[in-house]
Amino acid sequence: MNQRTNSGLINDANMILATDFYQLTMGAAYYQYNFENNRVENDDIAVFELFIRKYPKNRNYLIFAGLEQVIHYLENARFSEDTIKFLKSKDVFKNVDKSFFEEYLPNFKFKLDVWSMKEGTFFFPNEPIMRIQGPMFHAQLAETYILNVINYQTIVASKASRIKNIAPDKILLEFGTRRSHSPLAGVYAARASYIAGFNGTSNVIADFELGIISSGTMAHSFIQKFDTEEEAFDAYYNIYGKNSILLIDTYDTEKAAKKACKYGNSIKGVRIDSGDLIKHSRKVRKILDDNGCDKVIIVASSDLNEYKIQNFIRKNAPIDAFGIGTELATSRDDPTISGVYKLVEYNSIPKIKISEEKITFPGKKQIYRLYGEEGFYKEDVLMLENEKEPVNSEKLLIPIIKNGQLIYQNPTLSEIQNYYSKTIKKLPGNFKKLEESHNFKVRISTELIDLTNSIRNKRERLE
């Protein structure tokens, strides 16, 4: 059956085509070259590394996220009869041998070796966060999907980490689905922010499928539906009782807070979504406390970000929980990340990319993290894979997949969050500030520098 429709919907069976077209034209060219020269895939082994070239603005570190979705793709993406028929119909592939469509693609399965940092690891520019090795066609085809997933979840997790750093004792809720760039992005935003220490999300499918607790209050439309706020509050409370969080800024925030006091401590909280949140929260806290509602929490929302929340905390605003939406799910202050996927070795020969200031370190590499005083990390060392491991260090790239088979036990999301929480404490505090830029020391080994210079000089002589 033809899976193509005009509805704009995407069929999961076509996941393998979630890529750039040039990955497929390059892949077919690799196949055709091998076919014409009697080469097999084992004669065509590539190593790619994924890294970030530079920080988004005001960032001093990044948080790696998205590995689990990459694993799922590499384990499950296949060429179906329909996707093969579709590709075969493209005129650009007319010179590719029919065996590509009749034998190779129907039996295709990613047969890659994958090394990766653990999700929740903090890292810095030019450090490999993933290494992919395998037949050139396989390693090339994986590029677009891997970059898409890792780039997005990493930038959201990094944004969430900044917020968690300045509000470690507050309840933090991800509210960004309606402003995320697709429904799936909303789920990924919930996942990435949870990894970086958030407590929950508004996204229900993230709760259903990922186990991230979903929560919510009410919209202004719920209040407006009734003739009075009292009627609206009563209707909601009669259903949800102790789980009720009442929205109090539809008309007059302080008057609504007084109306909410009738329920005493038998409601969970009140939410303020507009106006001067510092001023309103102080007045509302006093109203609640004066009326015996000392256990009722105050939730704030309304285009919040790390800078606004930092200001609230510095001014001791009595806000217990923050709902962060647009600014988090879109990383609004800097919504892109310069993640790249570069060839570093081909058939055991180190490869380099040189174009103006963009130099890619050649060869298979490992990143080591060294401890300093009092348990804090003091520097990272980027080395060739076969170099001797530094003392008092830990290896950050670990084996995940071997020849297409998963050899890594995927942790639960809670385990990933716990790992993040444990390791981020070892990052010195000056790197966690919002405005200042600090460069964590990433040292390049002498052997790697020598190899880079040697290959670069050789390339210059050839040119």
C-alpha positions, 0 to 999 in steps of 0.5 A, a space after each residue: 500500500 502506498 504510504 504517501 498522503 496529502 494530509 501532511 502526516 508522517 508515517 513511522 514506517 518511513 522514519 529512515 527518510 527523515 534525512 537530507 536528500 544528499 545523504 541518500 545521493 552520497 549513499 547511493 554513490 558509495 554503493 555504486 563505486 563499491 559495486 563497480 570496483 568489486 569492493 564490499 562494505 568492510 573495505 569502506 569503513 568511516 569514523 565520524 564524530 559529533 561535536 559542538 563548534 561554539 556555545 550559544 550566547 551566555 552559555 559556559 557549558 552544555 548538557 548532552 541529551 537525546 541519546 535514547 532517541 538516537 539508539 531507537 532510530 539506529 535499531 529500528 529504521 528500515 527501508 520499506 517496500 514503499 520507500 524503496 519504490 519512491 527512491 527508485 522513481 527519482 531520476 537522479 538514481 537512474 545510473 545506480 545498479 538495480 541491485 541497490 534497490 532490489 538487494 541492498 536496501 531491502 536488507 539494510 540495517 544499521 551496522 554501526 559501532 557507537 560511543 557516546 557520553 552519557 545523557 546528562 553529561 556537561 561538556 564543552 565546544 570541540 569535545 566529541 559527544 558521540 563517535 560513529 564507526 561503520 560502513 560509509 553508507 551507514 555512518 553517512 545516512 545516520 548524520 541528519 537524524 542524529 544531529 536533529 535529535 541531539 542538537 534540539 534536546 541538548 540546547 533545551 537541556 542546557 537552558 533548563 540547567 541554567 534555570 535549575 542552577 539559579 532556582 535549585 529549591 523551587 518547583 520547576 515545570 516545563 510548560 512549552 508544548 504550545 509554543 514548541 516547534 512541533 508536537 514531538 518537539 514538545 515531548 522532547 522539551 519535556 524530556 530534556 528539561 527533566 534530565 536537567 532537574 525539572 520536576 514536571 511538565 504540562 505535556 501529557 504524552 510525556 507523562 504517558 510515554 516517558 513517565 514525567 509527571 504532568 500537571 496543570 491548573 486552568 486557563 482564563 477561559 475556565 474562569 470566564 465561562 462562569 458568571 463569577 470567579 467564586 462559581 468557577 473556583 467552586 466548580 473546580 474545587 468540587 472536582 479536584 479538591 486538594 489537587 486544585 491550583 486556582 488561577 487568580 489573575 483573570 480580573 483582580 489578583 488580590 481579590 481573587 486570592 481572598 476568594 481562594 482563602 475560603 478553601 483554607 489549606 485544602 487546595 494545593 496552590 494559586 497561580 499568577 500569570 500576568 502583571 508585576 509578579 514580585 508585587 502580586 506574589 508578596 501581596 498574595 502571600 500575605 493574604 494567604 498567610 493572614 487567612 490560615 492558608 500558609 501551606 498553599 503554594 504560589 505558582 508563577 508563569 508568564 514568559 519566564 526565563 532564567 534572568 527573570 527568575 533570578 531577579 525574583 529570587 534576588 528580591 525574595 519574591 515568595 514564589 514556590 513554583 515556576 512554569 516556564 514555557 516559550 523561553 525554554 522550549 524554544 531556547 528563545 535567547 539563542 535557539 540554535 546550536 552549532 552541532 556538527 558531524 565530521 569525518 575523522 577517519 577513513 579505513 584507519 587513515 585520519 582525515 581532516 577538514 580545513 576551511 578558513 578557521 574551521 579545523 576538525 581534529 583528525 583521528 578517533 579521539 577520547 575525552 578525559 575529565 580530570 579531578 581537581 581539589 575538593 572533588 571538582 573537575 579541573 580540566 578535560 583532555 582531548 586525546 587520540 583514542 590509543 593514547 595512555 589514559 591520564 591519571 585521576 581521570 574518567 573516560 567520557 565516551 563509552 561503548 553503546 552499540 557494537 556492529 548494530 547491537 545495543 550493548 548498553 543498558 539504557 537508564 531510566 529518565 530518573 536515573 539520567 536525572 540523578 546522574 546529571 544532578 550528581 555530576 553538575 555539582 562537580 562543575 565549579 560554580 563560576 561556570 554556572 553564572 548567567 552573564 559571565 563567560 568562562 572557558 573551562 580548560 580543554 587541553 589538546 594532547 601533544 600527540 593530537 596537535 602533532 597529528 593535526 599539524 602533520 596532516 594539515 601540512 601534507 594537505 597544503 603540499 598536495 594543494 
